[in-house]
């Protein structure tokens, strides 16, 4: 029941397989507020399956493919190749300006990006081969050996060489220009995952495009999941694609919903907030389904008259936060073990939650309260010194992180020990920060007003925080995955490599 993302690596305050939880306002607007939580839970993703919804679909659409709609000739249209919405440009390593469609199949081989090739001749894998590697140097059937064991750039292609030039770095047999090599960007083995490398820094790349009002995002070890409101009444959806991105049309886990909001993935299950009716007059519900697809009537784990503002999944429990209540239940039997705790236990209206290694932290507007994750919040304890910790906040490796206004043009990123909080300055930022994430690789934050994502290592900022992405338009739903940072921007889901 955690809305956001999960990865195989350690995330904020947990171990391998952490899960994140995210945003909805107390007023019920499922797009305005986001909180992220991590936990210690190993993840796996089940296979595809038929998807249904609460209400029978008169059109007979199972939701197994993305929006059908009206499209051009599926035999030759690269934007609808073989079926509506199946974009050849989304295949891995393909140059979208050059790829074509013939007889309903994407013609990949002649449309590979520089340094890539289609050696397995499988359409679905796109341009999967690295032509800068000594095993496939410049061509699928050329392997470097003997007196020319290295592979390096030669004119407009790649060829075997005896040594690298002075401007290149040898990276596992490849002579790489780390200023522009997307497989070795800035340093050896630092891959941009489909993005370009400019001046030694990886650039963002879209992993899902053309979605209709995406709301929230979750990332696991091998898939991305998101909620989207759709284009009309009762058009809310929960969709997924395998990583590294949507090479084919997304698969719907459920569709034909009213409104959808926060979501989270735990093992082979997905939890999400939504309504079966457009006006949500039948309560805001928390659903649980297999990632392979929801049954005709998704199981309801909890309901609330206002709406869920955050979800958190720990190693044993699921927690759902509304403005007036915190609901907890066992992962193994959520509907049969749920307990509800009033906001009065936490000092006021509930604003956010974060999971540490063994504790759940709750923001009730005053001092934070902490509860044993495995036991629940019947008797939350005040976190000493935490009066200034505001949502969104995160917990990781025994520390708390949050934003604090400092002056008219300055916001501080603050940190303190979670056991007893004595705040200290971590970094300085411009106003407009709205999202914060922490894992073993550092502290990441999103500034929606400035349109950028920045990062500092856990040891602190040396000089200024690093810019990972800039000139973004209304970014939201920041999430950390293995090696990459993800977010929603307009109708796309994008990512950039971690430093």
N, C-alpha and C positions, 0 to 999 in steps of 0.2 A: 504494500500500500504506500509506496513511496514514489513521489512523482518526479521523475526526472531521468536519471541515468544510472548505469551500473557498468563497471568495467572489471576485467580480470585482475588489474593491478589494485593497489591500495588507494582508497579515496579518503575523503575527509573523515577522520576519526574512526577508521575501521581497518579491516584487512581485505584480502583478496575477495573480490566480488561485492564491493560496496554498492549501495543503492541510494538514489537521491530523490528528494521529494520537493514538490513545487506548487504553484501559485493559483490563487483565486481570492477575491476580496470577500470580506464579510457580507458585502451587499449582494453577493452572488455573481458578480462579473468575473467569469472564469479566466479573463485575460489580463487582469490588472495587477495581480500580486503574485510573487513567487518566492518560495522558500525551499531550500535544498538541504537534504539530510543524507548522511551516509551511514552504512552499517556493515556488519561482517557476515556476508552470506554468499556462498558460491553460486554462480549463475550458469544456467544452461538454457538453450533455446530449442523449443520443440519444432517439429516440421510443419509444413503447411497443412491447412485443412479448410473445409467449407465453413463459411462465415454466415451467420444469421443474426437476427436482431430480435428485440422484444416483440415487435409486431410482424405479422406475415408480410412478405414482400410480394405484392400482387404482380409485379413485373417478372418475378422469378429470378431476380439477381441474387446470386449467392455472395457477392462481395469479394470473390476470389481475385478479381482484377480491379484496377483503379478505374476512375470515371470513364464510362464508355462514351456517352455523348455523341455528338456529330463530328466526324473527321473525314479527311480526304481519302483518296484511294489507298487502302492499306497494302496494296501490292508494291507501290513505288514511293510512297510518302515517308521520308526518314523520320518524321515526327510521329507517325502512326504506322510503323512498319510491322505488318502481320496482325496487328490489332490496334484499336484506338488507344492513344496515350503511350504506346511503346516507342520510346525515343531512342534512335540509334546513337545520338550524341551522348547518351548517358552510359554507354558501355565503357568499361575501364580502358584508359589510354587512348581513346578515340578522339580525333580532331573533329569537332562537331560541324565545322565549316566545310569539310571535305567528304564526310561519310554519306553514302547513298543507300537506297533501299531498292532491291530487285526481287521480284517474285515473293514479296513478304519477308525477305531476309536482309539483315544489315550487311552491307559489303564492307568488311572491316579492313582487309589486308592492305588496301591502297590508301587508307585514311588514318594510319597510326601517327601519333605524335612523335616528335623527334626523339630518337633513342629507344623507341619501343617497336615491337614487331608482333605479328600474329603467327606464332610458330606452331601452336597446337591446332590451328584451323578450326577452332570452335567459336561460333558466333557469341555465345553467352559470356565467354571469358575476355572478349575484346582483344586489345593489344597487350597480351600478358607477358611477353618476353622482353627482357632487358638487353638491348643490343649494345650496351656499353660494358657488358660482362664478358670476360675472356672466353666463356663457354659458348657464347653466341655473339661474337664481336662483329657488328655491322650487318650480320646476316644470320639467319637461323642455323645454317650449316657450316659456320666458320668458328673453330675453336683455336685459341692462341696457345702456342707451346714452343719448346726449343729455344732458339735465340731471340724470339719475339713473343715473350710470355704475357705481355701486358696489352690491354685494350685501351685505345685513346682516340680522340677526335682527329679526323683526317678529312679536310675539305668539308663537304656536307654530310659525311657519314662517319663511321668508326672503323678502325683497322688495327691489326696487331702491331705492336711496337716492342723495341728492346728496352726503352726507358721513357720516363715521363719528362716533360719539359719543365723549365724553371717555374713557370706559372701554374703548374698543376701539382696535385697531391695524389700519391698512390693510395688508393682505397680498395683493399682486397683484390688487387690485380687490375683495377681500373684507374686510368689516369684521369682524374676528375678536376674540373675547374669548380671549386667549391663556391664560387661567387654566383654560378648560374646552373649548376648541375642539380636537378630536382631529386636525384637519388642520394646526393652527398651535398646537401645545402648548408654551407657554413662550416661543416666538418664532415668527416667520413661517416657513412651509414646513417646520416640524418635525412630521412626521406620525407618528401613533402606530401605523399599520399594522393597524388593527382593534381596538386597545385604547382604553380611555377615557382622557380627559385630566382629571386631578384636581389642582387647585391648581397648574397649570402643569407637571405631570409626567405622562408617559405611564405607563399601567398595563399589566401583562402580559396577554397573550391567548393562548389555545390555538390552535395551527395543525394539530394532529392529536390526536384524542381516542380513548379507549377501547381503547388498545393493551394487549397482554398482556405485561407485564414487558419493556419496552424497555430495551436495554442501552447502546447507543452511538449517536452521532448525527453526521451529516455534512451540511453545507450548501454548496451551490454557488450560482452566480449565479441560477439559476432553479428549483431543486428542493431538497427535503430528503430525506435517506436515513436509515434507522435499522435496527438489528438488534433483534429481540425473541425471547425464548425460547419464547413461546407457552404454551398451557395444558396440554400433555401431552408424552409422550415423542415424539421425532422431530417436534416442532412448531416448531422454530426457523425464523425467516424473516428475509429482508432485504427491506424495503419502501420505497416512495418515493411522494411526492406533489409536484406542481408547486407553486412558491410563488405566492401568499402562503400557501397551506395546502391542506389536504385538502377541497376542495369536493365531491369524489366519494370513493368508497371508495379506499383506497390500492391501488397496484399492487405485486404481489410480484415481485421480481427472482428470488428463489429461495425455496422453502419445503421442508417435510418434511426439515429438517436436524436433527441431534442438538442440539448446543449451538452458539451463535453469539456472537461477541464484537466485537472491534475491527473497524472498517471505515473505508475512505477512498475518495474518488472522484478519479480523474485523467483528465481529458478524457472520453472515451466509455467508460471502463472503471471498474469498482468492484472493490476488493480487500477481502476480509473473512476473518476467522479463524473456523473452525468444525470440526465433526466430522461424518462421515457416519453414525456410530452414536451412541447416546445416552450411552454410558459413556466415549466418547473413547478406548477401548482400541486404536483403529486410528490413533493419533497425532492431535495437533492440527494441522490443516492450514491453509495459507494459499491461498485461492482467488482467481482473477481471472475476471471475467465482463464482458461488455458491459452497460451500464446498461439496455439494452433488454430484458435477460433472460438468464439462464444457460442454457446447453445442458443436455441430459439429464445429462451428467457434467461439472461445472465443472472447468476446468483447475486442477491443483494446482501451485502455484509452490514450495512448501516444506512440510516437516513437522517437528514437534518433539515429543518425548515428554512435555513438561511443559505447554507452551502459550506463546502469543505475548502479551507484555505491552505492546507498542507497535508502531506502524507509522509510517513516514515516507516521503514521496514528495518527491524533489527534482526538479530540472530534467532530470536524466538518469537517476537511479537510484531504485530502490525499496529501502527498508531495513525489515527486520522484526527486532524485538528479543525475545529470550527471556531467561530469567535466566542462562543459561550461554553463549549465542551471539548474535552479530549476523550476520544474513544480508543480503547486498546483491546486486542484479542490475540489469541495464539495463531501463529502461522498455520499450524496443523489443523485447526478447527475454528476459523474466525467467527462464523455466524453463531456457533454454539458456545463461545467463551467470551463474548464482548462485554466490556465494562465501561461505563461512562463516568467521567470525573468532571465536576463543575469548575467554571473559571474562578470561583471563589477560593479554591485551593491554591491558585497560582497568583493571586493578588489583583486580578482584574481581567479585562477582555483579552483573549488569547491572540497573539500576534505572530508567533513563529515557534518552530522547534528545530533542534539539531541533535544528532546522535554522536556521542563519543564512543570510546571503545566499549564501555559497559554501561554508560549512563545516557538517559534522555534528558535534554535540557529544554525548558519551556519558558517562553517570554510572555509574561502576563502584564507587561507595561511598567513594572517596577523592577525589583531584583529578579534575576533568573531563578527558576526552581529546577532541581535535579531529581531524577527518579532512577532506580535501578531498571535498566532496560528489560531484564528478564522477569521482573516482579510487578511492574506497573506503577501507577502514580497515586496510590491511596494515601500516601504520606510524603509529599514532595518536600525536599529540604531547600532552604534558601542558600544560594551560592554567594558567599561572602564577597563584598566589594563589587558586585555586578550591577549596581544601580544604573550605570551608564551604558550597559550593553543593549543595543537596539537591534531589531530585526531589519534586514536579514543578517543573521550571524551564523557562524559555522564552528564546529568543534573538530579538532584533529590533533592526534598525538598529545593529548593532555592539555591543549591550549584552545582558547576561544579567539575568534577573529570577527571584527565588525567595522562598520563605518561610523564616524563621529564628525558632525559639522564643526569646523574650527573658526572660520571667518567667512566674509561674504564671498570670497573666491577660492576657498580652500576646504577640502574635506580630508580628514585623517583616516587612514586604515589603522585600526588599533588591535592590540593583542594582549592577552593575559593568561596566566595559569588557570585552568578550569577549576581546580580544587579550591583556590582562594584568589580572587581576581584583584590584581594590582595593575591597572592598565598602563601600557607603554606604547609609544608611537612605532608603527611598523613601516608605513609609507605615506606619502602625501599625494593627493589626487584632486582633480577639479570637481566641482559640483555636478550632479547628474548621475552619479554611480547608483546602480540599482540591483546588481547581481554580484554574488561573491561565491567562490568555490575554493576548496583547499584539498590537496592530496599530497603525496610524498614528493611530488615534483615542484611544489610551490603553492603560492597564493595567487589566484586569478580573479580579476574583477572586470565587469562590463560597465561602461559608461554610455548609456543610451543617448544622452544629450550630446556628447562629443562624438559619438559613433566610433568608439574604439574598445579594444580588449587589451589589458595589460597584465603583467605577471612579475612577481619577484620570488626567488627561492625562499624556502622556509628559514634559512639563516639570515634573511633580511635583504634589503635592496642595497646593492653597491652602486652608488650614483642614483640615477633615476630608474623607475620601473621600466621593463622592456615592453615595447609595443608589439603585440602579436598580429593585430588586424586594425586597420584604420579606415576612415571614410565609409563606415557602415551606416545603413539607413534603418533606423528604428529596430536595432537588434534586441533580442530577448531570449529567455530560456537557456541560459548558459549551462553547459554540462561538460564534464570531463570524462574522456574515454582513454583507452590504452594508447598513449602516444599522441593524442589529438584533443583539441578543444572544439566543442560543437555549440551551435546556437541556431535560432530561428531568425531569419531576416526576410521580411515580406512574405512571399509565397515559397521561399526556398529554405531548405535546411543546409547549413554550411559547416565547414570545419577547417581548421588550420593546425599544422603540426605544432606540438609543444616545443619549447626551446631545447 
